[in-house]
Amino acid sequence: MKIVNGYSVLFFIMLLGFTSCFASEKNTLDSIYSARFIKQEFVSGLYVGGFNENEEIRNDEYFNSEELLKLNIDYFAAFRSWRYTSNIQEKYSLLFSAGPEVANGDYESTFPGENYSASGWAKGAFIKTEANYSNRFYYDTKTFTLVSVSGKAKYGWLNKNLEGDFTNENGQVVNEEKKIKDIRLRTFISAKAAWGYGKLSPINSKVIAEKLVQKYYQGRMFSPNEIAAIANKIGEIKNNRRINDGQNSINESEIVSEFLNSKLFLESPEDLNKDWQFGEFEPRFVGRRVEIGPFFNYYNREPDFVYGGFIDFYCHKYYNQSWTRIVNANLSYNKYKQSDWFSFTVDFSWDYYNNLRSKLSMGIKYQPTLVVNDFEEIEPMAHSVTPYLNYFKQLSSKNRMSFKFLYRISSNKHHFIPGPELVLAFYKSSY
């Protein structure tokens, strides 16, 4: 009862944050600011990750399950593209990764009359590819339709060294060691379509403009129109980059300096390039958006095909150059063979930008799930709470590092995989 009450208090607190998004607020974007973000980027580097992974395979003849703690060390390369304009918000990415992995955990295999329950270590390697595409097409300033498709494939092999108890059809129990080479291919496809209302507008160029004038022109007051004009010039330069041409931060910073001098009659900043080469964050948004539609997920293991409908709500509130508050919520109905369930997620977080180099995200996600079984046999509600911390650092014009940590607390292992997840990446960016 104490746990349920704790979940109720947490849900109520996060619901207050969610409802505050509907309060009227001052428009952060000036009417002459062009909220565009166009960028292509190729990244490659080293990734280290530790996480829990559970899997079940079952049919009428056998049942296999495993609960593993895995560690991956792999090389990755990815191409990412954003195209956010007045009538299109399009994003796509392609990823390839490969490397070794080790795992430790529990295994269980059941055949008619036999059972093998064991634990042990495994080591191996994998190759993974991933592709993602989403497009929101706006018919006016607020109304849009969404198409989103994602696909993943992972081929790997694990050499398992297991020790456990084997129980035969006569009930005899024998301790048994096994060495198994497990070769596996996992594929996943998901797609969704939606109608929506609202817009999340990128404000990266506006924030950079505010940062630069604050540093180089201390004491001078800038009007909203002047800030918007500087932001539009910054956006024009960044949005017209071509990945094949490379990025010349010295030439670009000189163009900005000349604009400040010729258009706003300001003294050209000294060594602007030191700051110009930074600020290469992913889109930073302001606004609200809601979308509703159908979806499906396919996985070549259980549960293999899940379909249903969803409602997503996003709220990004800009407080100042350093802080953005984000509240995301999702309600979905999921159908799988003879089972169906409702899932609700509230994700409450703060983004902190210390300067043009780093971003820290702190948040907590709460997800209750209710299995209804065609409303004939409603099961007790399952809960999951996940606090998380993400950090991004731009080390230089080209080099990056990122760190992610979360810990999932769950009352039901069938719906959620409890435990920690840790990711550390160092990579190079070309844009």
C-alpha positions in Angstrom: 0.0 0.0 0.0 2.9 2.4 0.8 4.4 1.8 -2.7 1.0 2.4 -4.4 0.6 5.6 -2.3 4.1 6.7 -3.3 3.3 6.2 -7.0 0.1 8.2 -6.5 1.9 11.1 -5.0 4.5 11.1 -7.8 1.8 10.9 -10.4 -0.1 13.9 -8.8 3.1 16.0 -8.7 3.9 15.3 -12.4 0.3 15.9 -13.3 0.6 19.4 -11.9 3.6 20.0 -14.1 1.7 18.6 -17.1 -1.4 20.9 -16.5 0.8 24.0 -16.1 1.7 23.6 -19.8 -1.9 24.8 -20.6 -1.5 28.1 -18.9 -1.2 31.1 -21.2 2.3 32.4 -21.5 4.2 35.2 -23.3 5.3 34.3 -26.9 9.0 33.7 -26.8 9.5 34.1 -30.6 9.4 37.6 -32.1 7.4 37.7 -35.3 10.4 38.6 -37.5 12.5 35.7 -36.2 12.8 32.9 -38.7 12.5 29.7 -36.7 14.4 27.4 -39.1 16.9 24.7 -38.4 18.5 22.9 -41.3 21.5 20.6 -40.7 23.2 17.5 -41.9 25.8 15.8 -39.8 28.0 12.7 -39.9 29.3 11.4 -36.6 31.6 8.5 -35.8 33.2 7.4 -32.6 33.4 5.0 -29.7 30.4 3.9 -27.5 30.5 2.1 -24.2 27.2 1.0 -22.7 25.9 -1.1 -19.8 22.3 -2.2 -19.5 19.8 -5.0 -18.5 18.3 -7.0 -21.3 15.4 -9.6 -20.9 14.1 -11.9 -23.6 11.5 -14.7 -23.9 10.9 -17.2 -26.6 7.9 -19.4 -26.3 5.6 -21.7 -28.3 3.6 -24.9 -27.6 6.7 -27.0 -27.4 9.3 -25.0 -25.4 10.0 -21.9 -23.4 13.3 -20.0 -23.2 14.1 -16.9 -21.1 17.1 -14.9 -20.1 17.8 -12.0 -17.9 21.2 -10.4 -18.6 23.4 -7.6 -17.6 25.3 -6.6 -20.8 28.3 -4.4 -21.5 29.0 -3.2 -25.1 32.0 -1.5 -26.5 31.5 -0.6 -30.1 32.5 1.7 -33.0 29.6 3.6 -34.5 29.0 5.8 -37.5 25.8 7.7 -38.2 24.3 10.2 -40.6 21.7 12.6 -39.3 19.6 15.2 -41.0 17.2 17.9 -39.7 15.0 20.1 -41.9 12.7 22.3 -39.8 11.0 25.1 -41.8 7.7 26.9 -41.7 5.8 24.0 -43.3 8.0 20.9 -42.8 9.6 19.4 -39.8 11.6 16.4 -41.2 14.3 14.3 -39.5 16.0 11.1 -40.5 19.1 9.2 -39.5 21.1 6.1 -40.5 23.3 4.2 -38.0 25.8 1.4 -38.2 27.7 0.0 -35.2 29.7 -3.1 -34.4 31.8 -4.4 -31.5 32.3 -6.9 -28.7 29.9 -7.5 -25.8 29.9 -9.5 -22.6 27.0 -10.5 -20.5 26.2 -12.1 -17.2 22.9 -13.4 -16.0 20.3 -16.2 -15.6 18.9 -18.5 -18.2 16.0 -20.9 -18.3 15.0 -23.5 -20.9 11.9 -25.7 -20.7 10.9 -28.5 -23.0 8.2 -31.1 -22.4 9.3 -33.0 -19.2 12.6 -31.2 -19.0 13.9 -27.9 -17.5 17.4 -26.3 -17.3 17.9 -23.4 -15.0 21.4 -21.9 -15.0 23.5 -18.8 -14.7 26.8 -17.8 -16.2 28.9 -15.6 -18.4 28.8 -15.0 -22.2 31.0 -13.1 -24.6 30.7 -12.4 -28.3 30.2 -9.6 -30.8 27.5 -7.9 -32.8 26.7 -5.8 -35.9 23.7 -3.4 -35.8 22.0 -1.1 -38.3 19.2 1.4 -37.7 17.2 3.8 -39.8 14.6 6.4 -38.6 12.4 8.8 -40.5 9.8 11.3 -39.4 8.0 14.1 -41.2 5.4 16.6 -40.0 3.8 18.5 -42.8 2.1 21.7 -41.8 -1.0 22.8 -43.7 -1.0 26.1 -41.8 0.9 27.5 -38.9 -0.5 24.9 -36.4 -2.2 21.9 -38.2 -0.1 19.0 -39.4 0.0 15.4 -40.3 2.8 13.0 -39.2 4.4 10.0 -40.8 7.1 8.1 -38.9 8.9 4.9 -39.7 11.8 3.2 -37.9 13.7 -0.1 -38.4 16.5 -1.9 -36.6 18.5 -5.1 -37.2 21.1 -6.7 -35.0 23.1 -9.8 -35.8 25.3 -11.2 -33.0 26.8 -14.3 -31.5 27.4 -15.2 -27.9 29.5 -18.0 -26.5 27.8 -18.9 -23.2 29.4 -20.8 -20.3 26.5 -21.9 -18.1 26.2 -23.9 -14.9 22.9 -24.9 -13.4 20.3 -27.6 -12.6 18.9 -29.9 -15.2 15.6 -31.6 -14.3 14.5 -34.6 -16.4 11.1 -36.1 -17.0 11.5 -38.3 -13.9 12.1 -35.4 -11.6 15.8 -36.1 -11.1 17.9 -33.0 -10.7 21.5 -33.0 -11.9 24.1 -30.1 -11.8 25.2 -29.6 -15.3 27.7 -27.3 -17.1 27.0 -26.3 -20.7 28.9 -24.3 -23.4 26.5 -22.9 -26.0 27.2 -20.8 -29.1 24.1 -18.6 -29.6 23.8 -17.0 -33.0 20.8 -14.6 -33.2 19.2 -12.1 -35.6 16.9 -9.5 -34.1 14.8 -7.2 -36.3 12.3 -4.5 -35.2 10.1 -2.3 -37.3 7.7 0.4 -36.1 5.5 2.9 -37.9 2.9 5.5 -36.9 0.8 8.2 -38.5 -1.0 11.1 -36.9 -3.0 14.3 -37.2 -1.7 17.0 -34.9 -2.1 20.6 -33.7 0.6 22.9 -32.5 4.3 23.4 -33.2 7.7 23.0 -31.5 9.8 25.8 -33.0 13.7 25.6 -32.9 15.3 28.6 -31.2 19.0 27.7 -31.5 20.0 30.8 -33.5 18.1 33.1 -31.2 19.8 31.8 -28.1 23.3 32.0 -29.8 22.5 35.6 -30.7 21.6 36.5 -27.2 24.7 34.8 -25.8 27.1 36.6 -28.2 25.7 40.1 -27.7 25.6 39.6 -23.9 29.3 38.7 -23.9 30.7 41.1 -26.5 28.5 44.1 -25.9 28.0 44.3 -22.2 25.9 47.2 -21.1 24.3 47.8 -24.4 20.6 47.2 -24.7 19.3 45.4 -27.8 15.8 45.6 -29.0 13.8 42.4 -29.9 14.1 43.4 -33.6 17.9 43.7 -33.3 18.2 40.3 -31.6 16.0 38.7 -34.3 18.0 40.3 -37.1 21.3 38.9 -35.6 19.6 35.5 -35.0 18.3 35.4 -38.6 21.8 36.1 -39.9 23.3 33.3 -37.7 20.6 30.9 -38.9 21.2 31.8 -42.5 24.8 30.9 -42.2 24.3 27.7 -40.4 21.3 26.5 -42.4 23.2 27.0 -45.7 26.1 24.7 -44.8 26.7 21.7 -46.9 28.3 18.6 -45.4 30.4 17.9 -48.5 31.9 21.4 -48.3 32.9 21.2 -44.7 32.5 24.0 -42.1 34.9 26.9 -41.9 34.3 28.6 -38.6 36.8 31.4 -39.3 35.1 32.6 -42.5 31.6 32.2 -40.9 32.6 34.3 -37.8 34.0 37.0 -40.1 30.7 37.2 -41.9 28.9 37.6 -38.6 31.3 40.3 -37.5 30.9 42.2 -40.8 27.1 42.0 -40.4 27.3 43.4 -36.9 29.5 46.3 -38.1 27.7 47.2 -41.3 24.1 46.6 -40.3 24.0 47.5 -36.6 27.0 49.8 -36.6 28.7 47.8 -33.8 32.4 47.3 -33.3 33.5 43.9 -34.6 34.1 41.4 -31.8 37.6 40.3 -31.2 38.3 36.7 -31.9 34.6 35.8 -32.3 35.6 32.4 -33.7 36.4 31.1 -30.2 32.7 31.1 -29.5 31.3 30.7 -33.0 32.7 27.2 -33.4 30.6 26.0 -30.4 26.8 26.0 -29.9 26.2 22.9 -32.1 23.4 21.4 -30.2 20.5 19.4 -31.5 17.3 21.5 -32.0 16.2 23.4 -28.8 12.5 23.9 -28.9 9.8 26.2 -27.6 6.1 25.6 -27.9 3.4 22.9 -27.5 2.1 20.1 -29.7 -0.4 17.3 -29.6 -0.9 14.5 -32.0 -3.1 11.4 -32.3 -3.2 8.4 -34.6 -2.5 4.7 -35.1 0.8 2.7 -34.8 2.2 -0.7 -35.0 5.4 -2.4 -33.8 6.9 -5.6 -35.2 9.6 -7.6 -33.5 10.9 -11.1 -34.5 10.5 -12.3 -30.9 7.7 -12.1 -28.5 5.7 -9.9 -28.4 6.0 -10.1 -32.2 3.2 -7.7 -33.4 1.6 -5.0 -31.4 -0.7 -2.4 -32.8 -3.1 0.3 -31.5 -3.6 4.0 -31.1 -1.8 6.8 -29.3 -2.0 10.4 -28.1 1.2 12.4 -27.6 1.6 15.8 -26.0 4.8 17.9 -25.9 5.4 21.1 -24.0 8.8 22.9 -24.1 8.9 26.1 -22.1 11.8 28.5 -22.5 12.7 30.4 -19.4 16.0 32.0 -20.3 19.3 31.2 -22.1 20.2 28.6 -19.6 16.9 26.8 -18.7 14.2 25.0 -20.6 11.4 22.9 -18.9 10.0 20.0 -20.9 6.9 18.0 -20.2 6.0 15.1 -22.5 3.0 12.8 -22.1 1.8 9.7 -24.0 -1.3 7.6 -23.7 -1.5 4.5 -25.9 -3.8 1.5 -26.4 -1.9 -1.7 -27.3 -3.3 -4.8 -28.8 -1.4 -8.1 -28.9 -3.1 -11.4 -29.8 -5.4 -12.2 -26.9 -4.0 -9.5 -24.6 -4.4 -5.7 -24.7 -3.3 -2.9 -22.4 -3.2 0.8 -21.8 0.0 2.6 -21.1 0.4 6.2 -19.9 3.8 8.0 -19.7 4.6 11.3 -18.2 8.2 12.6 -18.7 9.2 15.7 -16.7 12.6 17.2 -17.2 14.8 20.3 -17.2 17.5 21.2 -19.7 20.4 23.4 -18.4 22.7 25.1 -20.9 25.7 26.3 -19.0 27.3 27.9 -22.0 27.6 27.3 -25.8 29.5 24.1 -25.1 27.4 21.9 -22.7 23.9 20.7 -21.9 22.7 18.9 -18.9 19.3 17.2 -18.8 17.7 16.0 -15.5 14.4 14.3 -15.4 12.0 11.6 -14.2 9.6 9.4 -16.2 6.6 7.7 -14.6 4.8 5.0 -16.6 1.7 3.1 -15.3 0.4 0.2 -17.4 -3.0 -1.5 -17.1 -3.6 -4.9 -18.8 -7.4 -5.1 -19.5 -7.7 -8.3 -21.6 -10.7 -7.1 -23.6 -12.0 -5.7 -20.2 -12.9 -9.3 -19.2 -10.0 -9.8 -16.8 -8.4 -6.6 -15.7 -5.0 -7.1 -14.0 -3.4 -5.0 -11.2 -1.7 -1.9 -12.5 2.1 -2.1 -13.1 4.3 0.9 -12.4 7.7 2.1 -13.5 9.6 5.1 -12.3 12.8 6.1 -14.1 15.0 9.0 -13.0 17.6 9.9 -15.6 20.6 12.2 -16.3 22.0 13.2 -19.7 25.1 15.3 -20.4 26.5 16.6 -23.7 29.8 18.4 -24.1 31.3 20.0 -27.2 35.0 19.5 -26.7 36.0 21.4 -29.8 34.6 22.4 -33.2 34.5 18.7 -34.2 34.8 16.6 -31.1 32.0 15.6 -28.8 31.2 13.5 -25.7 27.9 12.4 -24.2 26.9 10.6 -21.1 23.6 9.1 -20.2 22.5 7.4 -17.0 19.1 6.1 -15.9 17.7 3.7 -13.2 14.4 2.1 -13.8 12.4 1.1 -10.8 9.6 -1.3 -11.6 6.9 -3.3 -9.8 6.5 -5.8 -12.7 9.4 -7.3 -14.7 7.0 -8.5 -17.4 6.3 -5.0 -18.6 9.5 -3.1 -17.6 13.1 -4.1 -17.3 14.3 -2.8 -14.0 17.8 -1.7 -13.2 20.5 0.8 -14.4 21.5 1.8 -17.9 24.8 3.7 -18.6 26.1 5.1 -21.9 29.4 7.0 -22.5 30.3 8.1 -26.0 33.2 10.0 -27.6 32.8 10.9 -31.2 33.7 13.3 -34.1 31.2 15.4 -36.0 31.4 16.6 -39.6 28.7 19.1 -40.6 
